[in-house]
Amino acid sequence: MKDQFQACMLRIHFGEADRWQGKPLHEAIVAKCLELGMAGATVYRAIEGYGASTRIHHSSHWTLSKDSPMMLTVIDREEQIEKLIPHLDVMVEEGLIAMSRVEVIRYSRTSGNESAKV
């Protein structure tokens, strides 16, 4: 089955070393997304990048550095994304959040509108 609709995409950029209440930030945000009933969240670890600090962050097999750039992406309906933003305001100490409207094409094996989520 193919379903097409408008949604919002949220991309959260931060460093691998970032924490929230002693837990890696990406784990804390994914847990919050699950708690809020978000359609899904995906975490990406980048090879290299820099942000406002202009300090280059990179991952390497040869160093013990654990501050690779991270990006967490959530795609869901706008009203769901709006529920997450206040939590991110508290959790993300340093980083960048980009939000955009997207056209979603979802393919699934189920028929009908069995899922209320994105």
PDB file as gemmi writes it, atoms N, CA and C in Angstrom:
CRYST1    1.000    1.000    1.000  90.00  90.00  90.00 P 1                      
ATOM      1  N   MET A   1       0.829  -1.170   0.000  1.00  0.00           N  
ATOM      2  CA  MET A   1       0.000   0.000   0.000  1.00  0.00           C  
ATOM      3  C   MET A   1       0.885   1.249   0.000  1.00  0.00           C  
ATOM      4  N   LYS A   2       0.459   2.257  -0.723  1.00  0.00           N  
ATOM      5  CA  LYS A   2       1.182   3.526  -0.792  1.00  0.00           C  
ATOM      6  C   LYS A   2       0.291   4.615  -0.216  1.00  0.00           C  
ATOM      7  N   ASP A   3       0.866   5.404   0.688  1.00  0.00           N  
ATOM      8  CA  ASP A   3       0.153   6.501   1.339  1.00  0.00           C  
ATOM      9  C   ASP A   3       1.011   7.752   1.184  1.00  0.00           C  
ATOM     10  N   GLN A   4       0.407   8.895   0.825  1.00  0.00           N  
ATOM     11  CA  GLN A   4       1.163  10.130   0.622  1.00  0.00           C  
ATOM     12  C   GLN A   4       0.488  11.250   1.398  1.00  0.00           C  
ATOM     13  N   PHE A   5       1.297  12.035   2.157  1.00  0.00           N  
ATOM     14  CA  PHE A   5       0.745  13.110   2.983  1.00  0.00           C  
ATOM     15  C   PHE A   5       1.843  14.086   3.404  1.00  0.00           C  
ATOM     16  N   GLN A   6       1.438  15.228   3.955  1.00  0.00           N  
ATOM     17  CA  GLN A   6       2.355  16.241   4.470  1.00  0.00           C  
ATOM     18  C   GLN A   6       2.735  15.900   5.909  1.00  0.00           C  
ATOM     19  N   ALA A   7       3.995  16.157   6.265  1.00  0.00           N  
ATOM     20  CA  ALA A   7       4.479  15.936   7.625  1.00  0.00           C  
ATOM     21  C   ALA A   7       5.594  16.935   7.911  1.00  0.00           C  
ATOM     22  N   CYS A   8       6.205  16.825   9.072  1.00  0.00           N  
ATOM     23  CA  CYS A   8       7.345  17.659   9.442  1.00  0.00           C  
ATOM     24  C   CYS A   8       8.550  16.767   9.688  1.00  0.00           C  
ATOM     25  N   MET A   9       9.716  17.279   9.304  1.00  0.00           N  
ATOM     26  CA  MET A   9      10.965  16.583   9.582  1.00  0.00           C  
ATOM     27  C   MET A   9      11.787  17.463  10.517  1.00  0.00           C  
ATOM     28  N   LEU A  10      12.236  16.862  11.584  1.00  0.00           N  
ATOM     29  CA  LEU A  10      13.048  17.547  12.577  1.00  0.00           C  
ATOM     30  C   LEU A  10      14.423  16.896  12.561  1.00  0.00           C  
ATOM     31  N   ARG A  11      15.464  17.698  12.408  1.00  0.00           N  
ATOM     32  CA  ARG A  11      16.838  17.201  12.454  1.00  0.00           C  
ATOM     33  C   ARG A  11      17.556  17.906  13.592  1.00  0.00           C  
ATOM     34  N   ILE A  12      18.089  17.119  14.496  1.00  0.00           N  
ATOM     35  CA  ILE A  12      18.761  17.649  15.677  1.00  0.00           C  
ATOM     36  C   ILE A  12      20.245  17.309  15.543  1.00  0.00           C  
ATOM     37  N   HIS A  13      21.099  18.336  15.529  1.00  0.00           N  
ATOM     38  CA  HIS A  13      22.548  18.169  15.370  1.00  0.00           C  
ATOM     39  C   HIS A  13      23.223  18.465  16.705  1.00  0.00           C  
ATOM     40  N   PHE A  14      24.112  17.585  17.133  1.00  0.00           N  
ATOM     41  CA  PHE A  14      24.818  17.754  18.405  1.00  0.00           C  
ATOM     42  C   PHE A  14      26.046  16.863  18.386  1.00  0.00           C  
ATOM     43  N   GLY A  15      26.772  16.805  19.487  1.00  0.00           N  
ATOM     44  CA  GLY A  15      27.978  15.989  19.562  1.00  0.00           C  
ATOM     45  C   GLY A  15      27.741  14.692  20.317  1.00  0.00           C  
ATOM     46  N   GLU A  16      28.494  13.683  19.968  1.00  0.00           N  
ATOM     47  CA  GLU A  16      28.350  12.370  20.600  1.00  0.00           C  
ATOM     48  C   GLU A  16      28.602  12.433  22.106  1.00  0.00           C  
ATOM     49  N   ALA A  17      29.434  13.355  22.557  1.00  0.00           N  
ATOM     50  CA  ALA A  17      29.752  13.469  23.979  1.00  0.00           C  
ATOM     51  C   ALA A  17      28.637  14.155  24.781  1.00  0.00           C  
ATOM     52  N   ASP A  18      27.655  14.750  24.116  1.00  0.00           N  
ATOM     53  CA  ASP A  18      26.582  15.455  24.817  1.00  0.00           C  
ATOM     54  C   ASP A  18      25.739  14.478  25.631  1.00  0.00           C  
ATOM     55  N   ARG A  19      25.342  14.928  26.812  1.00  0.00           N  
ATOM     56  CA  ARG A  19      24.601  14.091  27.759  1.00  0.00           C  
ATOM     57  C   ARG A  19      23.343  14.797  28.227  1.00  0.00           C  
ATOM     58  N   TRP A  20      22.398  13.996  28.714  1.00  0.00           N  
ATOM     59  CA  TRP A  20      21.200  14.501  29.390  1.00  0.00           C  
ATOM     60  C   TRP A  20      20.975  13.595  30.589  1.00  0.00           C  
ATOM     61  N   GLN A  21      21.096  14.156  31.764  1.00  0.00           N  
ATOM     62  CA  GLN A  21      20.929  13.435  33.027  1.00  0.00           C  
ATOM     63  C   GLN A  21      21.781  12.164  33.066  1.00  0.00           C  
ATOM     64  N   GLY A  22      23.051  12.306  32.657  1.00  0.00           N  
ATOM     65  CA  GLY A  22      24.004  11.214  32.724  1.00  0.00           C  
ATOM     66  C   GLY A  22      23.906  10.189  31.603  1.00  0.00           C  
ATOM     67  N   LYS A  23      22.958  10.358  30.722  1.00  0.00           N  
ATOM     68  CA  LYS A  23      22.730   9.412  29.623  1.00  0.00           C  
ATOM     69  C   LYS A  23      23.152  10.073  28.313  1.00  0.00           C  
ATOM     70  N   PRO A  24      23.665   9.319  27.335  1.00  0.00           N  
ATOM     71  CA  PRO A  24      23.965   9.946  26.045  1.00  0.00           C  
ATOM     72  C   PRO A  24      22.722  10.664  25.501  1.00  0.00           C  
ATOM     73  N   LEU A  25      22.922  11.876  24.993  1.00  0.00           N  
ATOM     74  CA  LEU A  25      21.798  12.700  24.548  1.00  0.00           C  
ATOM     75  C   LEU A  25      20.941  11.993  23.510  1.00  0.00           C  
ATOM     76  N   HIS A  26      21.580  11.301  22.558  1.00  0.00           N  
ATOM     77  CA  HIS A  26      20.778  10.637  21.531  1.00  0.00           C  
ATOM     78  C   HIS A  26      19.859   9.567  22.128  1.00  0.00           C  
ATOM     79  N   GLU A  27      20.335   8.837  23.131  1.00  0.00           N  
ATOM     80  CA  GLU A  27      19.495   7.830  23.787  1.00  0.00           C  
ATOM     81  C   GLU A  27      18.334   8.491  24.532  1.00  0.00           C  
ATOM     82  N   ALA A  28      18.613   9.603  25.201  1.00  0.00           N  
ATOM     83  CA  ALA A  28      17.570  10.308  25.950  1.00  0.00           C  
ATOM     84  C   ALA A  28      16.495  10.862  25.019  1.00  0.00           C  
ATOM     85  N   ILE A  29      16.899  11.409  23.874  1.00  0.00           N  
ATOM     86  CA  ILE A  29      15.917  11.963  22.931  1.00  0.00           C  
ATOM     87  C   ILE A  29      15.089  10.850  22.305  1.00  0.00           C  
ATOM     88  N   VAL A  30      15.720   9.745  21.924  1.00  0.00           N  
ATOM     89  CA  VAL A  30      14.961   8.623  21.355  1.00  0.00           C  
ATOM     90  C   VAL A  30      13.958   8.096  22.383  1.00  0.00           C  
ATOM     91  N   ALA A  31      14.362   7.984  23.636  1.00  0.00           N  
ATOM     92  CA  ALA A  31      13.448   7.526  24.695  1.00  0.00           C  
ATOM     93  C   ALA A  31      12.274   8.493  24.843  1.00  0.00           C  
ATOM     94  N   LYS A  32      12.541   9.795  24.768  1.00  0.00           N  
ATOM     95  CA  LYS A  32      11.477  10.794  24.879  1.00  0.00           C  
ATOM     96  C   LYS A  32      10.529  10.689  23.689  1.00  0.00           C  
ATOM     97  N   CYS A  33      11.075  10.482  22.485  1.00  0.00           N  
ATOM     98  CA  CYS A  33      10.237  10.304  21.290  1.00  0.00           C  
ATOM     99  C   CYS A  33       9.308   9.114  21.461  1.00  0.00           C  
ATOM    100  N   LEU A  34       9.837   8.015  21.964  1.00  0.00           N  
ATOM    101  CA  LEU A  34       9.030   6.819  22.192  1.00  0.00           C  
ATOM    102  C   LEU A  34       7.939   7.092  23.225  1.00  0.00           C  
ATOM    103  N   GLU A  35       8.318   7.758  24.307  1.00  0.00           N  
ATOM    104  CA  GLU A  35       7.364   8.104  25.370  1.00  0.00           C  
ATOM    105  C   GLU A  35       6.222   8.977  24.833  1.00  0.00           C  
ATOM    106  N   LEU A  36       6.540   9.899  23.922  1.00  0.00           N  
ATOM    107  CA  LEU A  36       5.531  10.809  23.364  1.00  0.00           C  
ATOM    108  C   LEU A  36       4.728  10.181  22.227  1.00  0.00           C  
ATOM    109  N   GLY A  37       5.078   8.965  21.835  1.00  0.00           N  
ATOM    110  CA  GLY A  37       4.340   8.288  20.773  1.00  0.00           C  
ATOM    111  C   GLY A  37       4.696   8.768  19.375  1.00  0.00           C  
ATOM    112  N   MET A  38       5.932   9.242  19.206  1.00  0.00           N  
ATOM    113  CA  MET A  38       6.366   9.688  17.886  1.00  0.00           C  
ATOM    114  C   MET A  38       6.399   8.486  16.941  1.00  0.00           C  
ATOM    115  N   ALA A  39       6.243   8.748  15.661  1.00  0.00           N  
ATOM    116  CA  ALA A  39       6.217   7.674  14.663  1.00  0.00           C  
ATOM    117  C   ALA A  39       7.544   6.928  14.614  1.00  0.00           C  
ATOM    118  N   GLY A  40       8.653   7.616  14.841  1.00  0.00           N  
ATOM    119  CA  GLY A  40       9.961   6.977  14.823  1.00  0.00           C  
ATOM    120  C   GLY A  40      11.062   8.004  14.899  1.00  0.00           C  
ATOM    121  N   ALA A  41      12.248   7.550  15.215  1.00  0.00           N  
ATOM    122  CA  ALA A  41      13.425   8.416  15.287  1.00  0.00           C  
ATOM    123  C   ALA A  41      14.630   7.609  14.831  1.00  0.00           C  
ATOM    124  N   THR A  42      15.545   8.260  14.130  1.00  0.00           N  
ATOM    125  CA  THR A  42      16.753   7.598  13.651  1.00  0.00           C  
ATOM    126  C   THR A  42      17.959   8.449  14.016  1.00  0.00           C  
ATOM    127  N   VAL A  43      19.002   7.802  14.524  1.00  0.00           N  
ATOM    128  CA  VAL A  43      20.227   8.485  14.928  1.00  0.00           C  
ATOM    129  C   VAL A  43      21.336   8.144  13.937  1.00  0.00           C  
ATOM    130  N   TYR A  44      22.066   9.177  13.515  1.00  0.00           N  
ATOM    131  CA  TYR A  44      23.187   9.015  12.597  1.00  0.00           C  
ATOM    132  C   TYR A  44      24.455   9.542  13.260  1.00  0.00           C  
ATOM    133  N   ARG A  45      25.553   8.803  13.128  1.00  0.00           N  
ATOM    134  CA  ARG A  45      26.858   9.282  13.589  1.00  0.00           C  
ATOM    135  C   ARG A  45      27.639   9.680  12.339  1.00  0.00           C  
ATOM    136  N   ALA A  46      28.130  10.901  12.322  1.00  0.00           N  
ATOM    137  CA  ALA A  46      28.838  11.417  11.150  1.00  0.00           C  
ATOM    138  C   ALA A  46      30.333  11.140  11.246  1.00  0.00           C  
ATOM    139  N   ILE A  47      30.988  11.244  10.130  1.00  0.00           N  
ATOM    140  CA  ILE A  47      32.433  11.072  10.062  1.00  0.00           C  
ATOM    141  C   ILE A  47      33.142  12.339  10.520  1.00  0.00           C  
ATOM    142  N   GLU A  48      32.615  13.500  10.077  1.00  0.00           N  
ATOM    143  CA  GLU A  48      33.268  14.760  10.404  1.00  0.00           C  
ATOM    144  C   GLU A  48      32.292  15.906  10.229  1.00  0.00           C  
ATOM    145  N   GLY A  49      32.504  16.988  10.976  1.00  0.00           N  
ATOM    146  CA  GLY A  49      31.685  18.180  10.828  1.00  0.00           C  
ATOM    147  C   GLY A  49      32.079  19.235  11.837  1.00  0.00           C  
ATOM    148  N   TYR A  50      31.493  20.416  11.678  1.00  0.00           N  
ATOM    149  CA  TYR A  50      31.687  21.474  12.663  1.00  0.00           C  
ATOM    150  C   TYR A  50      30.431  22.319  12.706  1.00  0.00           C  
ATOM    151  N   GLY A  51      30.291  23.079  13.771  1.00  0.00           N  
ATOM    152  CA  GLY A  51      29.115  23.916  13.954  1.00  0.00           C  
ATOM    153  C   GLY A  51      29.528  25.295  14.422  1.00  0.00           C  
ATOM    154  N   ALA A  52      28.731  25.864  15.306  1.00  0.00           N  
ATOM    155  CA  ALA A  52      28.940  27.234  15.772  1.00  0.00           C  
ATOM    156  C   ALA A  52      30.311  27.436  16.414  1.00  0.00           C  
ATOM    157  N   SER A  53      30.837  26.401  17.051  1.00  0.00           N  
ATOM    158  CA  SER A  53      32.136  26.536  17.723  1.00  0.00           C  
ATOM    159  C   SER A  53      33.288  26.597  16.723  1.00  0.00           C  
ATOM    160  N   THR A  54      33.061  26.241  15.490  1.00  0.00           N  
ATOM    161  CA  THR A  54      34.051  26.133  14.405  1.00  0.00           C  
ATOM    162  C   THR A  54      35.169  25.142  14.731  1.00  0.00           C  
ATOM    163  N   ARG A  55      34.981  24.361  15.768  1.00  0.00           N  
ATOM    164  CA  ARG A  55      35.929  23.292  16.088  1.00  0.00           C  
ATOM    165  C   ARG A  55      35.499  22.051  15.319  1.00  0.00           C  
ATOM    166  N   ILE A  56      36.414  21.457  14.564  1.00  0.00           N  
ATOM    167  CA  ILE A  56      36.077  20.284  13.759  1.00  0.00           C  
ATOM    168  C   ILE A  56      35.973  19.060  14.669  1.00  0.00           C  
ATOM    169  N   HIS A  57      34.852  18.380  14.566  1.00  0.00           N  
ATOM    170  CA  HIS A  57      34.616  17.135  15.291  1.00  0.00           C  
ATOM    171  C   HIS A  57      34.733  16.009  14.273  1.00  0.00           C  
ATOM    172  N   HIS A  58      35.418  14.940  14.639  1.00  0.00           N  
ATOM    173  CA  HIS A  58      35.526  13.824  13.705  1.00  0.00           C  
ATOM    174  C   HIS A  58      35.651  12.516  14.462  1.00  0.00           C  
ATOM    175  N   SER A  59      35.314  11.460  13.776  1.00  0.00           N  
ATOM    176  CA  SER A  59      35.498  10.134  14.352  1.00  0.00           C  
ATOM    177  C   SER A  59      36.709   9.513  13.681  1.00  0.00           C  
ATOM    178  N   SER A  60      37.414   8.707  14.423  1.00  0.00           N  
ATOM    179  CA  SER A  60      38.596   8.072  13.878  1.00  0.00           C  
ATOM    180  C   SER A  60      38.818   6.746  14.588  1.00  0.00           C  
ATOM    181  N   HIS A  61      39.286   5.778  13.847  1.00  0.00           N  
ATOM    182  CA  HIS A  61      39.619   4.498  14.469  1.00  0.00           C  
ATOM    183  C   HIS A  61      40.910   4.617  15.277  1.00  0.00           C  
ATOM    184  N   TRP A  62      41.685   5.670  15.009  1.00  0.00           N  
ATOM    185  CA  TRP A  62      43.011   5.777  15.606  1.00  0.00           C  
ATOM    186  C   TRP A  62      43.039   6.607  16.882  1.00  0.00           C  
ATOM    187  N   THR A  63      41.960   7.336  17.173  1.00  0.00           N  
ATOM    188  CA  THR A  63      41.958   8.144  18.390  1.00  0.00           C  
ATOM    189  C   THR A  63      40.869   7.648  19.331  1.00  0.00           C  
ATOM    190  N   LEU A  64      40.960   8.078  20.563  1.00  0.00           N  
ATOM    191  CA  LEU A  64      39.957   7.705  21.551  1.00  0.00           C  
ATOM    192  C   LEU A  64      38.837   8.734  21.629  1.00  0.00           C  
ATOM    193  N   SER A  65      38.827   9.686  20.705  1.00  0.00           N  
ATOM    194  CA  SER A  65      37.816  10.735  20.701  1.00  0.00           C  
ATOM    195  C   SER A  65      36.419  10.143  20.587  1.00  0.00           C  
ATOM    196  N   LYS A  66      35.538  10.601  21.426  1.00  0.00           N  
ATOM    197  CA  LYS A  66      34.139  10.163  21.388  1.00  0.00           C  
ATOM    198  C   LYS A  66      33.236  11.378  21.244  1.00  0.00           C  
ATOM    199  N   ASP A  67      33.606  12.287  20.345  1.00  0.00           N  
ATOM    200  CA  ASP A  67      32.774  13.458  20.122  1.00  0.00           C  
ATOM    201  C   ASP A  67      32.467  13.625  18.639  1.00  0.00           C  
ATOM    202  N   SER A  68      32.102  12.531  17.997  1.00  0.00           N  
ATOM    203  CA  SER A  68      31.690  12.588  16.597  1.00  0.00           C  
ATOM    204  C   SER A  68      30.429  13.422  16.474  1.00  0.00           C  
ATOM    205  N   PRO A  69      30.223  14.065  15.321  1.00  0.00           N  
ATOM    206  CA  PRO A  69      28.966  14.766  15.096  1.00  0.00           C  
ATOM    207  C   PRO A  69      27.826  13.745  15.038  1.00  0.00           C  
ATOM    208  N   MET A  70      26.691  14.109  15.606  1.00  0.00           N  
ATOM    209  CA  MET A  70      25.512  13.247  15.610  1.00  0.00           C  
ATOM    210  C   MET A  70      24.341  14.014  15.004  1.00  0.00           C  
ATOM    211  N   MET A  71      23.441  13.285  14.363  1.00  0.00           N  
ATOM    212  CA  MET A  71      22.193  13.878  13.879  1.00  0.00           C  
ATOM    213  C   MET A  71      21.075  12.888  14.171  1.00  0.00           C  
ATOM    214  N   LEU A  72      20.023  13.378  14.768  1.00  0.00           N  
ATOM    215  CA  LEU A  72      18.848  12.570  15.059  1.00  0.00           C  
ATOM    216  C   LEU A  72      17.698  13.132  14.229  1.00  0.00           C  
ATOM    217  N   THR A  73      17.036  12.286  13.470  1.00  0.00           N  
ATOM    218  CA  THR A  73      15.944  12.717  12.603  1.00  0.00           C  
ATOM    219  C   THR A  73      14.624  12.108  13.063  1.00  0.00           C  
ATOM    220  N   VAL A  74      13.604  12.955  13.100  1.00  0.00           N  
ATOM    221  CA  VAL A  74      12.243  12.518  13.423  1.00  0.00           C  
ATOM    222  C   VAL A  74      11.335  13.057  12.322  1.00  0.00           C  
ATOM    223  N   ILE A  75      10.496  12.191  11.768  1.00  0.00           N  
ATOM    224  CA  ILE A  75       9.481  12.619  10.803  1.00  0.00           C  
ATOM    225  C   ILE A  75       8.139  12.194  11.352  1.00  0.00           C  
ATOM    226  N   ASP A  76       7.245  13.160  11.514  1.00  0.00           N  
ATOM    227  CA  ASP A  76       5.923  12.874  12.062  1.00  0.00           C  
ATOM    228  C   ASP A  76       4.999  14.028  11.692  1.00  0.00           C  
ATOM    229  N   ARG A  77       3.774  13.907  12.074  1.00  0.00           N  
ATOM    230  CA  ARG A  77       2.804  14.976  11.832  1.00  0.00           C  
ATOM    231  C   ARG A  77       3.193  16.189  12.677  1.00  0.00           C  
ATOM    232  N   GLU A  78       2.849  17.372  12.196  1.00  0.00           N  
ATOM    233  CA  GLU A  78       3.264  18.616  12.849  1.00  0.00           C  
ATOM    234  C   GLU A  78       2.868  18.667  14.323  1.00  0.00           C  
ATOM    235  N   GLU A  79       1.668  18.230  14.651  1.00  0.00           N  
ATOM    236  CA  GLU A  79       1.210  18.289  16.043  1.00  0.00           C  
ATOM    237  C   GLU A  79       2.055  17.392  16.955  1.00  0.00           C  
ATOM    238  N   GLN A  80       2.574  16.297  16.427  1.00  0.00           N  
ATOM    239  CA  GLN A  80       3.457  15.433  17.210  1.00  0.00           C  
ATOM    240  C   GLN A  80       4.820  16.100  17.418  1.00  0.00           C  
ATOM    241  N   ILE A  81       5.353  16.688  16.365  1.00  0.00           N  
ATOM    242  CA  ILE A  81       6.645  17.387  16.460  1.00  0.00           C  
ATOM    243  C   ILE A  81       6.546  18.516  17.481  1.00  0.00           C  
ATOM    244  N   GLU A  82       5.433  19.240  17.486  1.00  0.00           N  
ATOM    245  CA  GLU A  82       5.240  20.346  18.436  1.00  0.00           C  
ATOM    246  C   GLU A  82       5.251  19.868  19.886  1.00  0.00           C  
ATOM    247  N   LYS A  83       4.870  18.635  20.148  1.00  0.00           N  
ATOM    248  CA  LYS A  83       4.913  18.075  21.509  1.00  0.00           C  
ATOM    249  C   LYS A  83       6.358  17.834  21.955  1.00  0.00           C  
ATOM    250  N   LEU A  84       7.238  17.568  21.001  1.00  0.00           N  
ATOM    251  CA  LEU A  84       8.634  17.251  21.319  1.00  0.00           C  
ATOM    252  C   LEU A  84       9.477  18.493  21.583  1.00  0.00           C  
ATOM    253  N   ILE A  85       9.191  19.593  20.905  1.00  0.00           N  
ATOM    254  CA  ILE A  85      10.032  20.799  20.971  1.00  0.00           C  
ATOM    255  C   ILE A  85      10.292  21.284  22.406  1.00  0.00           C  
ATOM    256  N   PRO A  86       9.284  21.399  23.286  1.00  0.00           N  
ATOM    257  CA  PRO A  86       9.580  21.879  24.650  1.00  0.00           C  
ATOM    258  C   PRO A  86      10.575  20.984  25.396  1.00  0.00           C  
ATOM    259  N   HIS A  87      10.557  19.698  25.134  1.00  0.00           N  
ATOM    260  CA  HIS A  87      11.498  18.789  25.771  1.00  0.00           C  
ATOM    261  C   HIS A  87      12.910  19.012  25.232  1.00  0.00           C  
ATOM    262  N   LEU A  88      13.016  19.253  23.933  1.00  0.00           N  
ATOM    263  CA  LEU A  88      14.322  19.522  23.336  1.00  0.00           C  
ATOM    264  C   LEU A  88      14.898  20.831  23.854  1.00  0.00           C  
ATOM    265  N   ASP A  89      14.028  21.824  24.112  1.00  0.00           N  
ATOM    266  CA  ASP A  89      14.478  23.107  24.662  1.00  0.00           C  
ATOM    267  C   ASP A  89      15.251  22.897  25.964  1.00  0.00           C  
ATOM    268  N   VAL A  90      14.854  21.912  26.733  1.00  0.00           N  
ATOM    269  CA  VAL A  90      15.503  21.615  28.010  1.00  0.00           C  
ATOM    270  C   VAL A  90      16.698  20.683  27.824  1.00  0.00           C  
ATOM    271  N   MET A  91      16.586  19.719  26.933  1.00  0.00           N  
ATOM    272  CA  MET A  91      17.595  18.660  26.799  1.00  0.00           C  
ATOM    273  C   MET A  91      18.831  19.062  25.991  1.00  0.00           C  
ATOM    274  N   VAL A  92      18.651  19.853  24.944  1.00  0.00           N  
ATOM    275  CA  VAL A  92      19.759  20.190  24.046  1.00  0.00           C  
ATOM    276  C   VAL A  92      20.436  21.462  24.552  1.00  0.00           C  
ATOM    277  N   GLU A  93      21.620  21.294  25.131  1.00  0.00           N  
ATOM    278  CA  GLU A  93      22.361  22.434  25.679  1.00  0.00           C  
ATOM    279  C   GLU A  93      23.087  23.198  24.581  1.00  0.00           C  
ATOM    280  N   GLU A  94      23.645  22.463  23.626  1.00  0.00           N  
ATOM    281  CA  GLU A  94      24.379  23.073  22.522  1.00  0.00           C  
ATOM    282  C   GLU A  94      24.143  22.242  21.275  1.00  0.00           C  
ATOM    283  N   GLY A  95      23.690  22.883  20.223  1.00  0.00           N  
ATOM    284  CA  GLY A  95      23.431  22.154  18.986  1.00  0.00           C  
ATOM    285  C   GLY A  95      22.567  22.982  18.057  1.00  0.00           C  
ATOM    286  N   LEU A  96      22.007  22.322  17.093  1.00  0.00           N  
ATOM    287  CA  LEU A  96      21.182  22.973  16.084  1.00  0.00           C  
ATOM    288  C   LEU A  96      19.980  22.089  15.799  1.00  0.00           C  
ATOM    289  N   ILE A  97      18.823  22.704  15.701  1.00  0.00           N  
ATOM    290  CA  ILE A  97      17.606  21.977  15.341  1.00  0.00           C  
ATOM    291  C   ILE A  97      17.047  22.622  14.082  1.00  0.00           C  
ATOM    292  N   ALA A  98      16.840  21.806  13.061  1.00  0.00           N  
ATOM    293  CA  ALA A  98      16.251  22.276  11.807  1.00  0.00           C  
ATOM    294  C   ALA A  98      14.922  21.551  11.603  1.00  0.00           C  
ATOM    295  N   MET A  99      13.891  22.325  11.265  1.00  0.00           N  
ATOM    296  CA  MET A  99      12.573  21.742  11.047  1.00  0.00           C  
ATOM    297  C   MET A  99      12.084  22.171   9.679  1.00  0.00           C  
ATOM    298  N   SER A 100      11.508  21.232   8.943  1.00  0.00           N  
ATOM    299  CA  SER A 100      10.962  21.558   7.628  1.00  0.00           C  
ATOM    300  C   SER A 100       9.731  20.715   7.352  1.00  0.00           C  
ATOM    301  N   ARG A 101       8.885  21.261   6.497  1.00  0.00           N  
ATOM    302  CA  ARG A 101       7.724  20.504   6.049  1.00  0.00           C  
ATOM    303  C   ARG A 101       8.188  19.596   4.916  1.00  0.00           C  
ATOM    304  N   VAL A 102       7.692  18.375   4.927  1.00  0.00           N  
ATOM    305  CA  VAL A 102       8.088  17.400   3.909  1.00  0.00           C  
ATOM    306  C   VAL A 102       6.860  16.680   3.371  1.00  0.00           C  
ATOM    307  N   GLU A 103       6.995  16.215   2.165  1.00  0.00           N  
ATOM    308  CA  GLU A 103       5.988  15.352   1.552  1.00  0.00           C  
ATOM    309  C   GLU A 103       6.438  13.921   1.823  1.00  0.00           C  
ATOM    310  N   VAL A 104       5.599  13.148   2.487  1.00  0.00           N  
ATOM    311  CA  VAL A 104       5.935  11.781   2.850  1.00  0.00           C  
ATOM    312  C   VAL A 104       5.252  10.806   1.902  1.00  0.00           C  
ATOM    313  N   ILE A 105       5.992   9.846   1.437  1.00  0.00           N  
ATOM    314  CA  ILE A 105       5.428   8.713   0.706  1.00  0.00           C  
ATOM    315  C   ILE A 105       5.773   7.488   1.533  1.00  0.00           C  
ATOM    316  N   ARG A 106       4.763   6.855   2.067  1.00  0.00           N  
ATOM    317  CA  ARG A 106       4.976   5.692   2.927  1.00  0.00           C  
ATOM    318  C   ARG A 106       4.474   4.439   2.215  1.00  0.00           C  
ATOM    319  N   TYR A 107       5.307   3.442   2.189  1.00  0.00           N  
ATOM    320  CA  TYR A 107       4.934   2.154   1.627  1.00  0.00           C  
ATOM    321  C   TYR A 107       4.781   1.167   2.784  1.00  0.00           C  
ATOM    322  N   SER A 108       3.716   0.401   2.781  1.00  0.00           N  
ATOM    323  CA  SER A 108       3.533  -0.587   3.843  1.00  0.00           C  
ATOM    324  C   SER A 108       2.842  -1.825   3.285  1.00  0.00           C  
ATOM    325  N   ARG A 109       2.960  -2.894   4.012  1.00  0.00           N  
ATOM    326  CA  ARG A 109       2.321  -4.147   3.614  1.00  0.00           C  
ATOM    327  C   ARG A 109       0.888  -4.238   4.089  1.00  0.00           C  
ATOM    328  N   THR A 110       0.497  -3.349   5.024  1.00  0.00           N  
ATOM    329  CA  THR A 110      -0.874  -3.375   5.535  1.00  0.00           C  
ATOM    330  C   THR A 110      -1.799  -2.614   4.614  1.00  0.00           C  
ATOM    331  N   SER A 111      -3.051  -2.976   4.618  1.00  0.00           N  
ATOM    332  CA  SER A 111      -4.035  -2.263   3.803  1.00  0.00           C  
ATOM    333  C   SER A 111      -4.901  -1.402   4.703  1.00  0.00           C  
ATOM    334  N   GLY A 112      -5.463  -0.375   4.130  1.00  0.00           N  
ATOM    335  CA  GLY A 112      -6.325   0.520   4.897  1.00  0.00           C  
ATOM    336  C   GLY A 112      -5.536   1.479   5.753  1.00  0.00           C  
ATOM    337  N   ASN A 113      -6.214   2.141   6.660  1.00  0.00           N  
ATOM    338  CA  ASN A 113      -5.586   3.132   7.536  1.00  0.00           C  
ATOM    339  C   ASN A 113      -5.457   2.557   8.930  1.00  0.00           C  
ATOM    340  N   GLU A 114      -4.733   1.436   9.058  1.00  0.00           N  
ATOM    341  CA  GLU A 114      -4.621   0.723  10.322  1.00  0.00           C  
ATOM    342  C   GLU A 114      -3.742   1.430  11.335  1.00  0.00           C  
ATOM    343  N   SER A 115      -2.875   2.311  10.895  1.00  0.00           N  
ATOM    344  CA  SER A 115      -1.967   3.017  11.792  1.00  0.00           C  
ATOM    345  C   SER A 115      -2.276   4.503  11.798  1.00  0.00           C  
ATOM    346  N   ALA A 116      -2.441   5.068  13.004  1.00  0.00           N  
ATOM    347  CA  ALA A 116      -2.715   6.497  13.130  1.00  0.00           C  
ATOM    348  C   ALA A 116      -1.423   7.309  13.062  1.00  0.00           C  
ATOM    349  N   LYS A 117      -0.298   6.643  13.239  1.00  0.00           N  
ATOM    350  CA  LYS A 117       0.986   7.338  13.200  1.00  0.00           C  
ATOM    351  C   LYS A 117       1.403   7.539  11.750  1.00  0.00           C  
ATOM    352  N   VAL A 118       2.440   8.373  11.591  1.00  0.00           N  
ATOM    353  CA  VAL A 118       2.960   8.655  10.251  1.00  0.00           C  
ATOM    354  C   VAL A 118       3.296   7.412   9.528  1.00  0.00           C  
TER     355      VAL A 118                                                      
END                                                                             
